[in-house]
Structure formats: C-alpha cells, structure tokens
C-alpha cells in the first residue's frame, strides 16, 4: 500500500487505507444504499476529497496497467476502469440534496474500485 504520486519532481506516498476510509464514510459498512448521508457541509468536503483522491489514483492505476503485457486481462480491466473513473470525474455535484448524495456515492464507489485495481495491479507487476 505504498502508492506514489508525482508532485513536481518528488514523489509523495498515497495512503490507500485513508483513501478507502474516506470512501467508506459515504458508503457505510456494506455499501448499503440506505446508509445515512453526512451533513451538507461534510458532503461538500468529502466530495472534494474523493475527486482529489481520484485525480491521484487514476495516473497510478493507468501507469501500473500500462506496464503489464498487452494481452493481460488485468491490464485491460485496469485501463477500462481508468476510463470510467475519468468519466465519473466529469459528473457535476448535483443541484438537490439527494442528487448530491448520489453523485458523492458514485465517486466513493469509484475510489474504492480504483484502490482495488491499484492493489490488484500492484500484485501482478513483473
């Protein structure tokens, strides 16, 4: 769980555990759709954090997938999910409270999946 992201010329380690915890706040313990949403001010903060996490995870997953053999199924799944994550980043925040919660939960599920892909790709590196 020692992902890194480039910041200028230095690399900064990503804390995958903390990133997962941020996503879990919105999803509840079992990714239940009836999990209580956070307060509106917390929702804005969590949504911004999730977007930031995605912006850090996407290039990491993309780079790891790109290093696998071209015919690797794991490579194809990783790159496909990177494309999906990029599309999710283009979602607006929503105008009504229920839509804002739904968007935040979509981002949280995406972050969770990116973490999974990162770890799976990390295990598969040559």
C-alpha positions in Angstrom: 0.0 0.0 0.0 2.7 2.4 -0.8 1.3 4.1 -3.9 3.0 7.2 -5.0 2.0 10.3 -6.9 4.4 12.7 -8.5 4.3 16.3 -7.1 6.7 18.4 -9.1 10.0 16.4 -9.0 9.3 14.5 -5.8 7.0 11.5 -5.2 4.5 11.6 -2.4 3.2 8.3 -1.0 -0.5 7.8 -1.2 -2.2 6.4 1.9 -4.6 3.8 0.3 -6.0 3.0 3.8 -7.1 6.6 4.4 -8.4 6.9 0.9 -10.6 3.8 1.5 -11.8 5.2 4.8 -12.9 8.4 3.1 -15.0 6.4 0.6 -16.4 4.3 3.4 -17.9 7.3 5.1 -20.3 7.7 2.3 -20.9 4.0 1.6 -21.4 2.6 5.1 -20.0 -0.7 6.2 -21.7 -2.8 3.5 -22.0 -0.2 0.7 -25.7 0.0 1.6 -27.9 2.4 -0.3 -29.7 3.3 2.9 -26.6 4.5 4.8 -27.3 7.8 6.3 -25.7 10.7 4.3 -23.4 13.1 6.0 -24.4 16.7 6.7 -24.4 19.0 3.7 -21.2 20.8 4.7 -19.4 17.5 5.3 -20.8 16.2 2.0 -19.1 19.1 0.1 -15.8 18.3 1.8 -16.0 14.6 1.2 -16.9 15.1 -2.5 -13.9 17.4 -3.0 -11.6 14.9 -1.2 -12.9 12.0 -3.3 -12.3 14.0 -6.5 -8.8 14.7 -5.3 -8.2 11.0 -4.5 -9.4 10.0 -7.9 -7.0 12.5 -9.6 -4.1 10.9 -7.7 -5.2 7.3 -8.2 -6.1 7.5 -11.9 -2.5 8.0 -13.2 -1.2 5.4 -10.8 -3.6 2.7 -12.0 -3.0 3.8 -15.6 0.8 3.5 -15.2 0.6 0.1 -13.5 -1.8 -1.3 -16.1 0.4 0.1 -18.9 3.4 -1.9 -17.6 1.6 -5.3 -18.0 1.6 -7.4 -21.1 -0.7 -6.1 -23.8 -2.8 -9.3 -23.8 -3.3 -9.2 -20.0 -6.9 -9.2 -18.9 -5.9 -7.3 -15.7 -4.3 -4.6 -17.9 -7.5 -4.3 -20.0 -9.7 -4.1 -16.9 -7.5 -1.6 -15.2 -7.4 0.7 -18.3 -11.1 0.3 -18.8 -11.8 1.4 -15.3 -9.4 4.3 -15.6 -11.7 5.5 -18.5 -14.8 5.0 -16.4 -13.2 6.9 -13.5 -12.3 9.8 -15.8 -15.9 10.0 -16.9 -17.1 10.0 -13.3 -14.9 13.0 -12.6 -16.8 14.9 -15.2 -20.1 14.5 -13.2 -21.4 17.7 -11.7 -22.1 17.9 -8.0 -25.8 18.0 -8.4 -28.4 20.6 -7.5 -30.6 18.9 -5.0 -29.5 17.2 -1.8 -30.5 13.7 -3.0 -28.6 14.1 -6.3 -25.6 15.5 -4.4 -25.5 12.4 -2.2 -25.9 10.1 -5.2 -23.0 11.8 -7.0 -20.8 11.6 -3.9 -21.6 7.9 -3.5 -20.8 7.2 -7.2 -17.4 8.9 -6.6 -16.9 6.9 -3.4 -17.6 3.6 -5.2 -15.2 4.7 -8.0 -12.5 5.5 -5.5 -13.0 2.1 -3.8 -12.7 0.4 -7.2 -9.6 2.4 -8.1 -8.0 1.2 -4.9 -8.9 -2.4 -5.7 -7.4 -2.1 -9.2 -4.3 -0.4 -7.8 -3.7 -3.3 -5.4 -4.5 -6.0 -7.9 -2.2 -4.4 -10.5 0.5 -4.0 -7.9 0.4 -7.7 -7.1 0.6 -8.5 -10.8 3.7 -6.4 -11.7 6.6 -8.3 -13.2 
